[in-house]
Amino acid sequence: MSNYGEQILSKIVESGDLGAIKRFGIKRDHFATEGERQAYDFIRSYGAENDNQPPSYATFAAECADVLYMPGITDSFEWMTRQLKADAAREELLKRMESTEFNRTLEQTSDGVEMAKYLERVAQDVIAANTVEHAVGKTFEQLKVDFQTEYQSRKEGRSFKIWKTPFESLNKEIGGLYSGDIYGFFAESGRGKSYSIIVFVHFLLMQGAKVFVKSFEMHSYRWLSRLFSVMTAEQSLLKNERGEVVGVPNRELLTGKLSEEYEAEFMRMLDEINDYYPGELLLQAKGESGEGKITRSLNELDEELSRRPDIDVVVIDPIYGFSDVYGRNNNRTTGGAAEQSARRFEGLVGDHNVVGIYAVQADVDRKEKGEDVGSHELRIPSRDKVKTTKALLEIATILFGFDSNNDGLAALGIEKGRDGGEDFELELISMLDVGVLREPVISPTQFI
């Protein structure tokens, strides 16, 4: 049997460091023998009566005869505590496995998944009770090494990626979309925020990204119809009466009435879509059943990202489609569940090192709207109009405001930029039904 318990107790007495018990979470049950547990109790009670000071060697030896005092211990408290708790964890696990409750539970559980979950809970209990807590923070010496390692990884493109947006002017402003960061899109209802996100998804797929999309409000056919409009616009499959390059009309795809002139060519492109997109699309959409059925909790998102660690980008449209947003509200405040969900989403994006994209509606009062969705002056909603919870504003590295009208124009602006850029606004050519959302082509003669 190891003697880490005696070593720890001896070092506490010799060093006078009674605080080690609290720093490293050393508890009575971690000690292997009754003599060690009684010595632990004596040291703590002595400290409580003597200004948090441990007893002298002489007092300790006299009161704790069943424990061998070992002077001159040079191993660190942290290392010894890890060994002590590792031994304690083994003993506790064996006791749990031999207990009546453990065996009765296994006998009464016929579902293999439920059995595995029970075993997992037992293991987690043992781990939690016998883990040495990490230090509060890192020193400059540790941080320096970490920083140098991360810098080299970034220099070599190993620790994170930058994905370009569809708009060159925007790339010059923000650099691109960074893994580990969150990008919010918000607009009034019906103004094209989902379509603008699909344009971003198309461009990400063209760069080879693996993109995981949860479309809570659109069925897969409608979502794909928009993507295919964007795809065919880039392929210059069609031109309108003004000679402008456009994509297959989304409306014709939705009604299944694509003109004969283009149907065969469009179907050929679909047959070759895996070759067309270097990236990979993983789509969960409203109304799907079986494989690809949409999941609605952040716990499930965490599991999905764990199963596919190669995913680069996660798109949530809209963010309040998660059941967690209207679920349990632990802090019992207005909007508390939505705020907790936003914070959890932020954590998942960081933990899995993906680009996070979400859509949220701008909560604009009818009196503020003025015009209808049709022809109106472009007006990007202000950041204070983010619906559901202001935490969505806080977690976003960049919050993009968007608006479009029936005059063929749209505007994309940075309403919140963690690294600046909040005055940036980009006017775009917008023919969303035919997959067009692009920067205007500026002729050199315009500068003459």
N, C-alpha and C positions, 0 to 999 in steps of 0.2 A: 504493500500500500504506500502511495506517495505521502510525503510529509510537507506538502505545500501549505497546509493549514498551520502547522507549527512554525514554518518559516515566516509566514505573514505575521502571525501574532508576535513572534520574537522581534521582527523588524519594527513593528509598531512601538513596542516597548523601548527598543534601543534608540530609535530615531526620534521618539517623542511625537510622531506624526499620527495622531488619532484620526485626523481628517481623512486619511486614506480610506477608511471604512465607507465614508459617504461618497468620496470621489469615484470609487470603483464599484459601488453598489454591493459591498460584501455583506451578506446576510448570514444569520445563524445556521440556516439549513444548508449552506454551502460547505460546512465543515463535516468531515467524515466520521469523527468519533465524538462520543458524549463528553469526553474530557476537553476536547477543543471547543465544543459548543459552550461548555461552562466557563472556559477561559475567555471566550468572546464576550459572554454575558458580564463577566467580572470587569473586563477592560472598559466596556461601555458604561457600566454603572459607576465605576471609579471615576471615569472622565466626566460624567454628569455631575458628580459631587465636587470635582476639583478643577474647575475652569477648563474643561475639555483637554486635560492633560492625562496621559496614560500613567499607570503605576511604574514605580522603579523596578529594576530587575529583582531586587531582594523581595519586594512585596509580591510581585508576580509569581516568583518561584515558591514563596510560602503559601500562597492562596491557590495555586494551580499546579499541584504536584503531579497530576496525570499528564502534563504537557512538557515536552522537552524544550528547554530554552536553547536557542541556537544563535549565538552572537556572530556578528560580522557578515551578515547576509548582504551580498552585493547585487543580487538580481532585483530588477525593478518591481514595484508593486503591480504595475499593469501586467507584466509577463506572468508573475506568480498567480495573480488573480485569474488570468485566462486558464492556467492549468488547473487551479482549484475548481473553477466553474465547469471546466470540461469534465473533470471527474464526477462532479456533482450531477451534471446533466446525464451522464451515463447511468448513474445509480438511480436517479429519478425516473428515467425512461424505463429501466428494468422493473422498477416497482410498479409503475403504471401498467406495464404489459402483464404483470402477474396479478394485478388487482381484480377483484370480483366484478367491479363496474366495467372495466375494459373488456373482459371476456364475455360478460353478459351482453354488452352492446354489440360486439361482433357477431355473437350467436343470433341476436334478434334482428340484425340488419341483412336483408337479402339483396338489396340494391348495391352493386359493386361501386357505383359512383358515390353513394352516400357513405359507404364504408371508407372509401378513400378520403372523403372530406373529413370524416371523424378522425382518421389517423393523422390527417394534416393538422387538425386543430390540436390534437395531443402534442404533435411535434412542435407546433408554434408556441404552445404553452411552455414546453421545456426550454425552447430556445430563448423565449422572452425572459424567463426566470434566471437564465444562466449566461447571459451575454454581457460582456464588459462594455460599458458605455464608452463612446469615443470622446476624445477631447473636445472642449467647447469650440475651439477654433485652431487654425494653423498659424504657426509662427512665420516670420519673414523668410527664414531659412527654408522652411518647407514650401512656402508659396513660390519662392524664387525657382525652385526645381520644377514645380508643377507648371509654372508659367512658361519656362523655357521648353518643356516637353510639349505643351499645348501649342506654343508658337510654331515649333518645328512641324507638328502634325498638321496645323493649318497651312503652313507654307507648302507642304507636300499634298494638300487636299485630302487628308485622311480623316480628320476629326469632324469636319463639317463641310457642307457644300453650299455654293451660291447658285441659285437658279435664276435665269433671266426672266423678266416679265415680257409681255408681248410688245411693249412700247419702249423704244430706244430712249426717248426723252426721260421716261420714268427710271430706266436703268441708270442713266447718268446722274439722276438725283439721289437714288437710294442704293445703287449698286446691284440690287437684285433681291431675291427672297432667300433668307438665311435659315439653315436648319437650326432647330431649337427656338425659333422665333414665331410669333403669332401675327397674322394679318387679317384684320376684320374688314368686311365690305358691308356698308349700310346705305340704304336709300329708302325713299318712300315706296309703299306697296305698288307693284306694277311698273316700276321704272327701269327694271333690267339688271338688278344686282346679281341675280342667279345667272343670267346670260353672260354678264361680264366675268363671273367666276369661271364659267365654262370656257370662255376664251383663254383665260389663264391656264386652265387644265389642259386644253389643247396644246398650248405652247410648252407646258411642262412635259407632256408626253412626247412632243417632238424633240425634246432635249434628252430623252431617255429616262425620265423620272418614273418611279412606281407610285401611282397616285391612288389613294383609297378614299372613295367618296361615299358619304352618307347623305342621300337625298330624301329628307323627311316629307317633303311636300309634292314631289313629282314622281310619277311612275317612270320606270326605266325607259319605256318607249319615248316618252316626251323628252326626257333628259338627253337620250341619245340622238333624237331628232335635231336638237339644238347643236349638239357636238358635230353631227354630220353636216349640218349647214355650214358651220365654221370650217370644217375640213374641206368641203368642196369649194368654198370661197377661196381658200388658199391655193387650191388646185386649178383655179381659173376655169372651172367647168362651164360656167354660164356668164353671160353678160346681159345687163338690162337694156332698156330702150335707149338709155343715154350712153351706152358703151362702157359702163362701169362693170368691173369684175364683181360677181356676186356668187353666193352659194345656192344650193338647192333650197327652195322656199320651205321653211319649217312647216308652214300651213299645209303644203301639199304632202309632206311626209306624214303629218298627223292624220290627214283624211285618206291616205293611201291613193292619192290621185296625181302621182308624179307623171309629167307628160311623157309620152312614148319616146320622144326625141332624146330624153336624158335618162330614162329608167334603166336601160341596159348598161349604160356607162356607169351609172351610180351603183348598180348591183355588182359590177366588176370591181369597183373600188372597195366595196364592202368585203368581197372575197379576199382582197389583198390587204385588209386593214392591219393585220399583225405585222406585215412587212412595212406598211406605211408608217406606223408609230413605233419608234425604237423603244419607247417606254411601255409600261403596263398599267391598264386601268382595272381597278377592283371596285365595282359599283354595287352598293346596297341602295335599293330604292323603295319607295312607298308601294305597298300592295304586293310585293313579291312573296312567294312562298318557297319552301324547300331551300335548296342551295342559293345563297345570295339574299336570303331573308334578312331584312333590316333589323338590327339590334338597337336598343334605345337607352342603354345605360352606360355610364362612364366606366363602370367595372368591366362591362363586356368590351368596350373599346380598348381598355388596358390589356385584356386577354388577347384580343385580335392583333394588337400591335406586338405583343410578346410572341405570338405564333408566327408573325411575319416581320422579323426584325429588318428585312430589306426594304420595307416601305419608306419612301422619301417624303411624301406629302399626305396630309390628312385634311379632307375638306368636309366641313359640317354645315349643311344648309337646310334649315336655319339652326343656329346654336340652341334655341329654346325647344328644339325637337327632342332633346334628351328628356327622359322621364325624370331624371334627377332634378331638373329645373323646377318642377312642381312637386317634388317629393318631400322627403323628411327635412324639416327645417330645425336644425339643432339649436341655433341661437335664437329662435322664436322672434325674429325681427322681420319687418315687411321686406319682401324680396330676398330673404335670407337664403332660401334654398337655391335660388338662381345665382346668388353671389358665391355660395359654396361650390356650385357646379362650375362656374367660370374659373375659380381658383384651382379646382381639381383638373380641369382641362389644361390649364396653364402648366400644372405639374406634369401631366402625361406627355405633353409636347416636349418639355425639357428632358424628362426621363428617357423617352424613346428617341430623342434627337431628330425629330421630324420638323418639316415646315407645317405649321398649323394655319388653316384658313377657315374662317367662319363667316356666315352671313347673318345679319340682324336687321330688322326693320327699323326705320326711323319713325319715331312716335310723334307725328306732326298733327297738330290740331287742324280741324277742317277749315277754320277761319284763316289759318296760316297758309293753306294750300293755294287758295286763290283760283288758279286755272285748273283745268282737267288734265288728264294724262296726255292728251293730244298735243296740239301746238302750244307751247308755253316757253317762257324765257327760262333757260337752264338755271337751276338753283340747287346747289349741293347743300343738303341739310347740315346744320351745325352739330358739333360733337355732343352737345347737351341733349340731343334728341334720340340718343341710343336707347332702344326699347329694352325692357325687362330689368336690367341692373347696370349700374354705372361701372361695376367690376369688369364688364366686357370692354369698356374703354381703357381701364387701367391695365388689363393683361395684354392688350395689343401693342406690339412693337410699332406697327403702323396701322392706323385706321383710315381706310379709303372711303370717302364719300362719293356717291355716284348719282347721276341724273341723266335722263335722255328724253327726247321729244320726237314728235312725228315729222319734224322738219329735217331729219337726217343728221341730227347733232347729238352729242353726248359730252359730258364733262366728268372727269375723274380728278379728285383732289385729295390731298393728304390733310385730314382733319386732326390727326394726332401722329406725331413722329417722335419716337423716343430719342432719335439721334438728329432731330431737326427735320427740315423740309416742309413745315406746316403751312408755308405760303404757296406751296406748289399746286398748280392746277393745270390740267391738260385737256384741251378741247379735242374731241374725236369725231370722226365720221361714223355715224351709227345707222345701220340698216339691219337691225337685229333679226328680223324675220328671215333674212337671207344670209345670215352668218357673218355680217360685216361689222367689225368694231376695230378701227385702225386710226393711226395718226394721219392727218392730211399730208399729201405729197406736196411739198413746196417747190415750185418751179424756180430755177435760178433767175428768170426774168422778173420775178417779184421783187428782187433786191436792186433792180436797175432803175 
